[in-house]
């Protein structure tokens, strides 16, 4: 099948590449001339495990190409995916300007029947708005499909190639059959393709992210309570996780969620509810808890060292919002570092993949280190923000020798309490009791 994917961010680039990997001819389109030039040269703008190899192979075999000419891409494609950003506006609602602009451009370029697929995360009713925009600009037949993505950054290729389910929102049988054919290589292990109306498909994406964000904030609140009452959240997590009604996923407490999806999608659901006369109190609380949780680690720093942090030096391990990505959008590390900087502290940062992005965020206000141990020289304490595997089994004796004070604030609970006690570290984590030598 011949496809075009408009937008070469995480969703568009992964989707286009994986569709090409299954034998389709795919053109990925973007208005960013420099980005397209880099992609043609084999330079991948995002870090996503396994993606670079797939892109290079499919480009070499002629199934995947990159272009800035949307009109040409539409003319040679049967199915056109819209995978552009929908950033939150000032009121929290999803900004659909890019989606509707692309829909209009697709309509102007059409020379026959097309399936226009919303791959971007969009509020309920967007498919109908796209249909109206396209219908106002062309007399050619078309169908609009809602096909939300469920990709986890750091595991996006695997998620696309082996989906839990595929959601197809459409009121037209012809479009549904084309989408089923397109996705058939990815659901050979009996994973379901769920067909529903476009409104239900649009709502499903928001519902999934809202529920996961709620789970994270609930676990963080329980962790904070565990600290107060003397319980260990690690034991509590295991105790509830074996309940089959609950399960183990998304029960790890930490310093809050971030990234490109949960924060903006929670805001979008709250705003959508307001537009329909509903005050979504639960999600407002989820958002409030998450913002507080991002500052909780610095609260522990102040509780240990005192309110006055000016002139102190801190190491931060982990800048991306999660491991296996370089994405720092809404990352807890941004809040932590900004709070330390505002207090007059000096910050030495390390991340396996996100240093370049961090320099765009913080500029020269932060010291950057490509080796994690280099960030520890003479610091008053280490703050662990992202649970990269490289941080799980470090050389603790080397750390003690490098640090001014053997103090660790662990926002992801990656170290064992007894081991920290035996090694002589002062150790603070989330939902567990502090360790003091």
Secondary structure, DSSP 8 states (H G I E B T S, - for coil): -EEEEE--SHHHHHHHHHHHHTT-EEEEE-S-HHHHHHHHTT--SS--TTHHHHHHHHHHTTSEEEES-HHHHHHT-SEEEE-----B-TTS-B--HHHHHHHHHHHHH-SS-EEEEE-S---TTHHHHHHHHHHTT--S-EEEEE------TTSHHHHHHT-SEEEEE-S-HHHHHHHHHHHGGG-TTS-EEEEE-HHHHHHHHHHHHHHHHHHHHHHHHHHHHHHHHT--HHHHHHHHHTSTTT-STT----S---SSSHHHHHHHHHHHHHHTT---HHHHHHHHHHHHHHHHHHHHHHHHH-S--TT-EEEEE--SSSTT----TT-HHHHHHHHHHHTT-EEEEE-SS-HHHHHHHHGGGSEE-SSGGGGGTT-SEEEE-S--GGGTT--HHHHHHH-SS-EEEESS--S-HHHHHHHT-EEE-SSS--B--
